[in-house]
Amino acid sequence: MEYIAGVYLYNMRPIITIFLLFITSAAAYAQTGYVIKGRITHDKTQTPVSGASIFISNSTRGTMSAQDGSFELTDVPTGKHDLVISCIGYSTVVYPYTGGDLPLQVDVKMKRKVSELSTVVVEPDEKDGWKKWGKFFMENFIGTNLDAQDCKVLNPEVLRFRFSKKNNTLTVIADEQLIIENQSLGYTIKYQMEEFNYSFGDRILKFTGYALFQDKIQGERLKRRWENSRERAYAGSIHHFMKSLYNNRLQEEGFEVRRMYKTPNTEKQRVRNILRESIRQQRETGKRDIAFFSVDSSEYYNMILRQPDEFQTVLPALLTADSLLSAGKTPDEKILFFKDFLFIEYKKEYEEEKYTREILRSPRQYYQRSTVVLPNLEPITVNKYGQYAPLFEFILHGYWAWSEKVASMLPLD
């Protein structure tokens, strides 16, 4: 990074993955004594569905339906949440609710999943999919940070993999809830994965799902270690940032936010065009362009082609929460909107060495640096608990793109 005329110019190696994480969040918890009751039946036969999983997404609150399809979930939180009902062979049902809806009585009608016939499936399942794609899936779903080393999927056999050569995308389907053991943070996670899609052309990852956390029961020593690990995972996370933004405590919590612009590298575009034209002429005439392949020009062209496709300009002025937020529809919500990009540094922790070494290919560790963008220039809503929506309208780049994965997920209660 060099400082020129009051503007920070970043010319770093581009990040391998542009990452968009969609995990339904829950608000902060308070044990209220509220209850959600209901009964689950088949939508056509009206027969009870037993053994269904009922839980508050991204929480530790869950139960199962009885033989007659009934269930009772106690001590549910107020705030804005998703009640998730899932069962093998049925489509997932999601009931959004707020504190004003409690206590809640629901009548759940579950639909059987449509069987996939081989004649109508556009992309068939990959043979030996886990062997071929398992490592890639784990790195992009679980992650590769320190917490990921002690995090594993216990039932990978429920996963199916489909690769589209036409679209250059990988899709992963889970026939059942994924059971994930996170020994680093002390949780067993039941994850209802609704979508996993990676576009190799755009380098964009999207996965959606609903998580139920179960505390691992261990001795006091492990409990203290897990508490410390959870504090570390929260510090500098996207949830920590959103909560700090809402409460106008960005700098107090360690965040510095600046506006960032990206400009295309026109010289690299020009050199690429020269290369393409030279190759075209060579194919047509069978002759090599001697001038193009001279020593001086070749060295210059190679130097330019090693540059990034675009230059990143970060302005030095710090942005405040007031400059980014406006009043929302309710007293507990605010609207976040900005153009171009936000460059966010978390000044209390450095980026993990694995990230700087393998992704940035740099021997130096920096403070945690992330970039965010509203891809469609649509505002998002942020509430006092650090929730934001719609989640697909907020794309993460940089350190968050690498770190914000399942291995670092925490329940909000």
Residue pairs with C-beta under 8 A, 6 or more apart in sequence:
1 8
1 9
1 10
2 9
3 316
6 315
6 316
7 313
7 314
7 315
7 316
8 258
8 313
8 314
8 315
8 316
9 311
9 312
9 313
9 314
10 260
10 311
10 312
10 313
10 314
10 343
11 307
11 308
11 311
11 312
12 308
12 312
12 360
13 308
13 360
13 361
13 362
14 308
14 309
15 359
15 360
15 397
15 398
15 401
15 402
16 203
16 359
17 140
17 203
17 205
17 401
17 402
18 202
18 203
18 204
18 205
18 395
18 396
18 397
18 401
19 204
19 205
19 395
19 396
19 397
19 400
19 401
19 402
19 404
20 204
20 205
20 206
20 391
20 392
20 394
20 395
20 396
21 205
21 207
21 238
21 391
21 396
21 404
21 405
22 195
22 206
22 207
22 208
22 209
22 391
22 392
23 58
23 207
23 208
23 209
23 210
23 211
23 391
23 409
24 57
24 58
24 82
24 84
24 94
24 208
24 209
24 210
24 211
25 57
25 58
25 239
25 385
25 386
25 387
25 388
25 412
26 56
26 57
26 58
26 59
26 77
26 79
26 81
26 82
26 385
26 387
26 411
26 412
26 413
27 77
27 78
27 79
27 80
27 81
27 383
27 385
27 387
27 412
28 77
28 79
28 385
28 386
28 412
28 413
29 59
29 77
29 79
29 412
29 413
30 77
30 78
31 75
31 77
32 75
32 76
32 77
32 78
32 102
33 74
33 75
34 74
34 75
34 76
34 77
34 78
34 99
34 102
34 103
34 104
35 72
35 73
35 74
35 76
35 102
35 103
35 104
36 72
36 73
36 76
36 83
36 97
36 102
36 103
36 104
36 105
36 106
37 70
37 71
37 72
37 73
37 103
37 104
37 105
37 106
38 54
38 70
38 71
38 104
38 105
38 106
38 107
38 108
39 48
39 65
39 68
39 69
39 70
39 71
39 107
39 108
40 48
40 49
40 52
40 54
40 65
40 69
40 70
40 71
40 85
40 87
40 108
40 110
41 47
41 48
41 49
41 69
41 107
41 108
41 109
41 110
42 48
42 49
42 109
42 110
42 112
43 109
43 110
43 111
48 65
48 67
48 68
48 69
48 70
49 65
49 69
49 87
49 90
49 110
50 65
50 66
50 67
50 68
50 69
51 64
51 65
51 87
52 64
52 65
52 69
52 71
52 85
52 86
52 87
52 90
52 110
53 62
53 64
53 84
53 85
53 86
53 87
53 177
53 190
53 192
53 212
54 62
54 63
54 64
54 65
54 71
54 73
54 83
54 84
54 85
55 61
55 62
55 63
55 73
55 83
55 84
55 190
55 210
55 212
56 62
56 73
56 76
56 77
56 81
56 82
56 83
56 84
56 212
57 81
57 82
57 83
57 84
57 94
57 210
57 211
57 212
58 210
58 211
58 213
58 409
58 411
58 412
59 77
59 81
59 212
59 213
59 411
59 412
59 413
60 212
60 213
60 214
60 215
60 411
60 413
61 73
61 75
61 76
61 77
61 212
61 413
62 73
62 190
62 212
62 214
63 71
63 72
63 73
64 71
65 71
65 87
73 83
76 102
76 104
77 99
77 413
78 98
78 99
78 102
79 98
79 99
79 385
80 96
80 97
80 98
80 99
80 383
80 387
81 96
81 97
81 98
82 94
82 95
82 96
82 97
82 210
83 94
83 95
83 96
83 97
83 104
83 106
84 92
84 93
84 94
84 95
84 192
84 210
84 212
85 92
85 93
85 94
85 95
85 108
85 110
86 92
86 93
86 177
86 192
86 210
87 110
88 175
88 176
89 112
89 113
90 110
90 111
90 112
90 113
91 110
91 111
91 112
91 113
92 192
92 194
92 210
93 108
93 109
93 110
94 210
95 106
95 108
97 104
118 124
122 164
123 162
123 163
123 164
123 171
124 162
125 160
125 161
125 162
126 132
126 133
126 160
126 161
126 162
126 163
129 159
129 160
129 161
130 156
130 157
130 159
130 161
132 161
133 161
133 163
133 170
133 172
134 156
134 159
136 170
136 198
137 159
137 161
137 172
137 196
138 148
138 153
140 198
140 205
140 405
141 172
141 196
141 207
141 405
141 406
142 148
142 151
142 152
142 153
142 180
142 405
142 406
142 407
143 151
143 402
143 403
143 405
143 406
143 407
143 408
144 354
144 358
144 402
145 352
145 354
145 355
145 402
145 403
145 405
145 407
145 408
146 184
146 352
146 354
147 182
147 184
147 185
147 229
147 233
147 407
147 408
148 184
148 405
148 407
149 184
150 182
150 183
150 184
151 180
151 181
151 182
151 183
151 184
151 406
151 407
152 180
152 181
153 159
153 178
153 179
153 180
154 179
154 180
154 181
155 176
155 178
155 179
158 174
158 175
158 176
158 177
158 178
159 172
159 173
159 174
159 175
159 178
160 172
160 173
160 174
160 175
161 170
161 171
161 172
161 173
162 170
162 171
162 172
162 173
163 169
163 170
163 171
164 170
164 171
167 199
167 201
168 199
168 200
168 201
169 197
169 198
169 199
169 200
169 201
170 197
170 198
170 200
171 196
171 197
172 193
172 196
172 197
173 196
174 192
174 193
174 196
177 190
177 191
177 192
177 193
178 189
178 190
178 191
178 192
178 193
179 188
179 189
179 190
179 191
180 188
180 189
180 190
180 191
180 406
181 188
181 189
182 188
182 189
182 406
182 407
182 409
183 216
184 229
184 407
185 226
185 229
185 230
185 233
185 407
185 408
185 410
186 215
186 216
186 218
186 222
186 223
186 225
186 226
186 229
186 230
187 213
187 214
187 215
187 216
187 411
188 213
188 214
188 216
189 211
189 212
189 213
189 214
189 406
189 409
190 211
190 212
190 214
191 209
191 210
191 211
191 212
191 406
192 209
192 210
192 211
193 207
193 208
193 209
194 208
194 209
194 210
195 206
195 207
195 208
195 209
196 206
196 207
197 205
197 206
197 207
198 204
198 205
198 206
199 205
204 395
206 392
211 409
211 411
213 410
213 411
216 222
216 226
218 226
230 410
233 408
233 410
234 240
234 410
235 254
235 346
235 348
235 349
236 254
236 346
236 348
236 349
236 368
237 400
237 403
237 404
237 408
237 410
238 396
238 400
238 404
239 386
239 410
239 412
240 253
240 386
241 250
241 255
241 344
241 346
242 382
242 386
242 387
242 388
243 384
243 385
243 386
244 250
244 252
244 253
244 255
245 255
245 321
245 324
245 325
245 336
245 382
246 321
246 325
246 334
246 382
246 383
246 384
246 386
247 321
247 384
248 320
248 321
248 322
249 321
250 256
250 257
250 320
250 321
251 318
254 346
254 347
254 348
254 349
255 344
255 345
255 346
255 347
256 318
256 344
256 345
256 347
257 318
257 319
257 324
257 342
257 343
257 344
258 314
258 315
258 316
258 317
258 318
258 319
258 342
258 343
258 344
258 345
259 314
259 315
259 317
259 319
259 338
259 340
259 341
259 342
259 343
260 312
260 313
260 314
260 315
260 340
260 341
260 342
260 343
260 371
261 312
261 313
261 315
261 340
261 341
262 310
262 311
262 312
262 313
262 340
262 341
263 310
263 311
263 313
264 309
264 310
265 307
265 308
265 309
265 310
265 311
267 304
267 307
268 304
268 305
268 307
268 308
268 309
271 301
271 304
271 305
272 305
274 292
274 301
275 301
278 289
278 292
281 287
281 289
282 288
282 289
291 297
292 298
312 341
312 343
312 371
314 343
319 342
324 336
324 337
324 338
324 342
325 334
325 335
325 336
325 382
326 334
326 335
326 337
327 334
327 335
328 334
328 335
328 381
328 382
328 383
329 381
332 383
332 384
333 381
333 382
333 383
333 384
334 381
334 382
334 383
335 379
335 380
335 381
335 382
336 379
336 380
336 381
336 382
336 388
337 374
337 379
337 380
338 374
339 374
339 377
340 373
341 371
341 372
341 373
341 397
342 371
342 372
342 373
343 369
343 370
343 371
344 369
344 370
344 371
344 372
345 367
345 368
345 369
346 367
346 368
346 369
346 370
347 367
349 367
349 368
350 365
350 366
350 367
350 368
351 360
351 365
351 366
351 367
351 368
351 369
351 399
352 403
353 365
355 399
355 402
355 403
356 362
356 363
356 364
356 365
356 366
357 363
359 402
368 399
368 403
369 398
369 399
370 396
370 397
370 398
370 399
370 400
370 401
371 396
371 397
371 398
372 394
372 395
372 396
372 397
372 400
373 394
373 395
373 397
374 380
374 393
374 394
374 395
375 393
375 395
376 393
378 390
378 393
380 388
380 389
380 390
380 393
380 394
381 388
381 389
382 388
385 412
386 412
388 394
396 404
